[in-house]
Amino acid sequence: GTQPPLLQQGLTRANVGAVALSD
């Protein structure tokens, strides 16, 4: 998308964390 790299990285890390916690 057009999101800044830092924001995109943050969202990715949040997703990975959420998946890990859910699993």
Order of alpha helices (4+ residues) and beta strands (2+ residues): alpha
